[in-house]
Amino acid sequence: MSWVVQPLVVLVNCVILYSNLTAVPSVTAAFAKSGDAELQRIDVRSMLRAAEDGFPDWVMPYLQNLRHLVVFAGSIAVLALLAAN
């Protein structure tokens, strides 16, 4: 079961990481496609930065990076241990 679940956990975390890294262009494109003139005037980078600044200081980037470390390192460790047996 771990041979299936751990790669899925890594894959899902990669999708989350990708969505975080591409948030500005993704939201900008969604606002542009909406046809709403008010949405198209929003500075998406500033809006997302303001949303991120709403979190406590220990969340961004510390907790986020800790999650990535636990997921990637933990999954590699589990798969390495399975491969060794």
Summary of the structure (lengths in Angstrom):
residues: 85
radius of gyration: 17.7
end to end distance: 14.6
largest distance: 59.5
contacts: 178
relative contact order: 0.14
helix: 85%
strand: 0%
